[in-house]
Amino acid sequence: MGPPRIQGELLKLGIAVAPSTVWKILHAAGLDPAPRRSGPSWGQFLHAQAAGILAVDFLHVDTVTLKRLYVLVFIEHGTRRMHLGGVTASPTGEWTVQQARNLAFSLDQRFDKFTFLIRDRGPDFTASFDAVFQATGTRILVSAVQAPRTNAICERLAGHPAPRGPRPDADPRRGAPARRPPRSTNSTTTPPGRTRAPHSMSPTGILPPPTSP
């Protein structure tokens, strides 16, 4: 990770610093930029492990009485199937743990298939919440601060869309459809093999009588 990347991460935390300042700090501490990783990217990881990934997040809904409700949802990455954990006006750590236990009870043996759980750093996701999933061997992946791409599926559902690129099924060779020229309302068509004799139309819309030669 070089100085520009570190500067970008600091900006996400509200810390404005120049890349040159970051370089001076690293140089003074005797730290060189980290080498580029040879492993898969985060997007490649999500695609390869989608069948075993479960994501969780809180959504909020404002009612007509100006009361805010919090909705806990679980989403399977492989099938995009959403499980409603519960709805409450005051989420707590104990309440969140109970919803995780309810999910384990409802999924039964399917609960053991999840290899990874993606969640944010919210205070309601306690160690007891993680323990419900870790009991079956699930690994907890905590998203970075202000990094919506880490849990993009839940973030889009919550109304905070992550940056999107081109659709994977879009054909880059296919351009926009050609636009047809506008049709003229004054032009008339004549069947093939026939010719239309020129004439003048009177203001009343009635053809004048033919004139003798």
N, C-alpha and C positions, 0 to 999 in steps of 0.2 A: 504494500500500500504506500503510494508516494504522497508527497505534500499536497498536490491538488485533490486527491481523494480524501485525505484527512481534513482538508479545508471544507470540502463539501459535507462531510459528516458533522463537522463542528457547526456549520451553518444550520443544519437541521435542529441542533440543540440551542440555537439562538446566539451562538458565539461567532462574531465576525473577526476573522484573522486572515492575513494575507498568506499565500503559499510560501513566499520567501521567509516569513517569520516561522512557519512550521519547519521549513528546511533548516533554518538556523538552530532551532531547538533540537531537532534530531541530530544535526551535525555536532552540536555541543555535547550531547549525551552519547555520542559515538554509535548512533543507530543508523543503519543503512536501510533504504527502502526494502520492504519485504519482496521476495521473488514472486512472480506470477504463479498462481496455483495451476497445477496440471489436471486437477480433478474436474468433475462436471460443475456447471453453473447451477444456481438455485432453480432456475426454470427447468433445466434438464433433470435435476433431482426430483422435482415435483412430478414431472411427466413419467419418469421411470418408476417411481414409488407410489403412484396415484392410488393403486388398489389398496394400499395399506396405510393411507394417511387419513386422519380425522382432524378436522379443524373446529375450533370452538370460539365463540365471541358473543358479546352482548350487543343487542340492538336496543334502540329506545323509540318509543311511540308516544306522541303527545295527544291526549284526548281532547274532546271539545270543552271539557271543564278545566283545561289548562293544567292537567295532571300528567306527569311523565311516568310511563311504565317502562320497565326494563325486561327485555326478552332474551333468554339464553337459548342459543341455537347451536346444534352440532351438524356439520356437513361432511359427508363422505366425498373425498376427492375423486374416487374412481367412478362413482355413479351420480354424483351431484345430488344425492338424496339428503334431504334436510330432516333433522329430528328436533322437535320442539322440546326444550328442556323444561321451561316454565316461564311464568310471567309474574313479576312482583314490582311493587313500587319502591322497595328498599332492599336491594340485594346485599347479602352478607356472605361471608366465607362459609358458614355452616349451611346456608341455603344452597349455595353452589355445589357443595360436596354432596348434598342429598340428591340434587338433580343428576349428578354424575352416577350415583348409585342407582337411581331409577333407570338411567339409560343402560347401565350394565344388566339390570334385571330384564328390561324389555328386549334387548338384543340377544340375551342368553349366550349361546355358543358363538354367534357372530361377533360378539364383543372381543373375543380373543384374536381376531384376525388383524386388528389394527397394530401396526408397527410403530407409527409416529403419531403424536398429537401436537398440533400447532395451536398455540395460544399466545396472547399478549401478556404484558407485565401488569395487568390489573390487580388491585389488592384483593379482589374476591377470589382469585385463583391461588389458593393457599397450598401448602405442602400436603395437606390432607386430600385436597382435590387431586393433586398429581398422583398420590398414592393409590387412588382408585384405579387408575390406568396402569401404573407401574406394577401393580399386583399381577397383571397378565403379561408383563414383559414389554409394555408400550414405552417408547422413549419420548420424553417431553422436549419439544422444540419451542423455545421462547423467542418471540419475534424481537427484532431490534427496535430501539426507540424511534418513533416517527418513520417507520419503514413499512408503508402499506403493502408493498409488493410481497412481503414475507407471508402475509395471510390475505392474499388478494381476493380470494373467493368470498370470504366473510366480509371484507371491506366493501366490496361492490354491493353486497346485500344490505350492508348498513348505510349505503348512500354515500360512501367515500371512495369513488372508483380509483383504482390504481392506474398508472399509465399503461395504455394499451397500444400494441403495435398492430401490424396488418394481420388479418385473419389467417390462421394456418391453412385453411382450405381455399384461400383466394389464389387465383392464377395470375402471377405478375405479368404474363404475356397478354392477358386479356385487357384491352383498353376500354374506355367508355364507349357505349354504343353510338354509332353515327347518328347524328341528328338529321331528320328529313327536312328538306327545304319547305318553307311555308307554301301552302296551296293558294293559288290566286283564285279569288272569287269571280273574276271577270272572264277568265278563260273558259272556253267551251271545247268539248271533245267531239270529234267526228269519227264514226265507225270506219275501219279500214276499207279502202277501195272506193270511198265516196268523197265527194268534195261539196263544200257548202258554198252556195252562191252568195255573193256579197249583197247585202240589203241594208236599208236604213230603217230604224224603228221610230215610229211616230211617238209623240209624248203620251198618247193614249194607250200605247201597247199594241196597236193593230197595224199589221203590215199594209203599206199602201198598194194600190192595184198596179199590176205590171204595165209598163209603158210600151206602146207599139213602136217598132223601129221606124 
